[in-house]
Amino acid sequence: MIIDYSFNTKIARENTSCVKYDRRSEVFGSSSVTPLWVADMDFATPAFIREALQQRIDHPILGYTFLPSGAVDAAIGWVYRRHGWKIESNWICLCPGIVPAINFAILANSKVGEKAVIQPPVYTPFFAAIEDHKRVVVENPLLENEGCYTMDLNHLEQQFKEGVKLLILSNPHNPTGRVYTKNELEQVASLASKYNVVIISDEIHCDIVMPHQKHIPIASLSEDAANRTITLIAPSKTFNLAGLATGLAIIPNETLRAKFNSILNSLHLSMGNLFGNIAMQAAYTSGDEWVDGLNAYLYNNFQTINTILKSSNAPFRSQTPEGTYLAWIDFREFNLPQQELNRILIETANVGLSDGTIYGKQGIGFQRLNAACPKSVIENAVARIAESFSKA
């Protein structure tokens, strides 16, 4: 097992225009809470990426750019090495991040008033991406059993039967941490084929998986699945590059790709980000060992969270996610209103988490905790949570 102990280093992020730290007062009413909310990491972006950026910064001209073939080749190699999927260069579309890409894909594949399915509790921007463009949200809630979430495929088929033609999939799933199995994904792909549904698959967390788990791109399952799927990936979660606003849409189907690019081009957003392109190439060329170390470290952090909460003898429910660096903690047995739950976390535990209700009504009684920070931070913050709720 490879562990990079630099993950233990605390790095001050205040006064760097950092959403996670510098907007604590706006979000939590306190600038002192330990921020475990926004999904970026408190780990240093790897040195091999920073060195590549520095080399380019040393050139005194920062003009118009394009996605270089080296970055494309690096992405192709990464996806094959990490996920066993052979993609082609002409399938790749550069985009300014995954949330924008979800919006582009919705605009390209639906009309005003048409419906799109999401599977709550789910990443908040999924709701907005549909509603902001005057489309209609259709919910296919995940089924929860003792902390394990699965898709309700019978319900999903009924929604497809009723004419829904667009599914937005989160895999690995944010916030529950599920990494869907091949069998689950095959069933989704089969239903999509049967009812001619386009799949927008947000796979931004695909590289962050725990031991004995494997991420499977749904588009890799078959030619039919590939031809109806827009797969979205980025180095931003994996390598802590969110500020560079760079992602990729992988679209094998020429018609879907042309529609996606027409939206991108109409908004003049196809050039990309000079530094994002350089960082992506460095990440996907040299990042394997670093990511292996990251995943090992995160797994240890999740074990720490579970141990502290269980040893408190308070009725927390927390499981190690299969993927992502996000813990989905169940506070329901405390029988507290969500507002009081938030108050105790902020005022007593002095911790800022993501309120579960922003992921849909299925998140009532839950909180999402970002575990991508030094172990000592996790230990202190979770111990305060356990102590605060042992008195609740």
Summary of the structure (lengths in Angstrom):
residues: 392
radius of gyration: 20.7
end to end distance: 39.5
largest distance: 59.7
contacts: 1310
relative contact order: 0.17
helix: 47%
strand: 14%
